[in-house]
């Protein structure tokens, strides 16, 4: 059922538009007026034989005034979707979408982080990495819809 819901959203575009709850805009990484905004640190990931990812070296993510430290050795399945969908969205160690998905999964291991907060930070991180706002909105909506099928923390 969950995979069918995600597939419907991705393939048929039955996802609502708009920003995540709170309506916050995150400034994309760019050069404006000579000031450069540094993107968050890129992780060093290893793709495992089962398609999951392992963080190879400690990874620091600075986002919205908070600093997060993902430990080396953390493993994640990355995006939860059929392989043909994942490959069309950017699935691999070199893709910002995968980086954001791994961070999103890691957030679930952190005390006090709700699914909705993790989903919002997934969106924010994609924007900070320079993923297009349209793609970030689509992926955020898909993840937050999937979260509706899970119990809240």
N, C-alpha and C positions, 0 to 999 in steps of 0.2 A: 504494500500500500504506500509506504513512504517513498519508495523509489518511483512509483507511478506519479505521485504528487510532484516530486522534483522534476521528473521528466516532462510533465505537463507544463510546468512553469518555464523550464528552459526552452523547450521546443516550440510551444504554442504561444509563448509570450503572455500567459495569463497572470502576469505579475503586476501588482499595483506599482505605480511610479511614486517618486517622492523620496525624501530623505529619511534616514532612520529616526526613531523617536528622539525628541529633543530638537530636531531640525538643525543640528549643528553642521556648519560647513567646515571642512578641513581644507586648508590651503594645499593644493598640489605642489609637488616639488617642481620649481621653475626658477628662472632668472627674471626678475622684474625690477626695472629701475636700477640695475647693477647689483642688487642684493640677491645672493643665492641662498636658497633654503636647502639645507643638506637633507637628503633622504635618510630614513632610518637605516641602520646597519643591515646589510644583507647577511643572511645566515649561511653557514657552510653545512649543506645537507648531503646525505648519502641516500640514494634510492636503494632500497632493499629488494631482494628477489621477489617478495610478495607484493611489491608495489608501494609499500609504506616508506616513510622517510625517517631517518635518524639524524638528529642534530650532532654534527661532528665536533664542533668547538662551541664553548659558551657564546651565547648570542644575546646582545643587549638591544632592547627595543625602547626607544624614547618616543612616547606618544601622548599628546594632550597633557603635557606637563608631568607625566608619570614615567618612571623608568622601570622596565621589567627585565629580569635576567632569566633567560631560558638555559637550563643546564645542558651540558654536553651529555649525549646518551639518550635524551628524550626521544621517544618514537611516536609517530602519528601516521594515520592513514591518509593524511592530506585531504583532498576533496572526497566527499562521499557521493559518488555518482558512477554510473556505468562508464567503462573506459573510453568509449567513443565520445561521450559528453566531456569527460575530463580532458581528453586530448584537445578538444576544440576550445576549451576555456583557458588552457595554459597549464598543463600538468608536467612537472619536471623540476629538477633542482635549480634550473636557471630561470624559472618563472616567478614573478612577483605574486601571482595569484596563489601559487603553491606555498610560498613563504607565508602569506597571510593566512592560509588555511591551517598550516602547521601551528602558527601562533594562536589562532582561534582555538584549536584543539587543546593546546597547552593551557590556555586561560581556564578551561574547565577543571584543571587540576589545582587551581588557586582558590584558597578559602575566600568566601565572601563575594565571588564573581558569579553573577546570575547569567543565565543563557542570553537574556536580552542585552546585557552589558557586553558580553563576549561577542555577540553578533554585531553590535554597534562598533566595537573596536576593530572587528574584522573589516568592516566598511571603511572606517577611518584609516586603517593601515594600508589598505589598497590605494586609497586616494593619496596618502603620503608617499607611497612608492611610485605614484605616477600612472596607475591604472586609470583608464578613462572613466569618467563619472557614470556613463551609461552602463558599462560593464560592471562597475562596482555596485551600482544600484541593483542590477539584475542578480548578481551573485549574493548581495545582502538579502534581497527579498527571498531568494531561494533558501538561503541558510535560515533566515528567521521563520519561514514557513515550515521548514523541516523541524525547527525547534518547537513548533506548536505540537508536533507529534510526540515530543518528549515531555517528561515531567519537569516542572520548574524546580530550581534549587533556591 
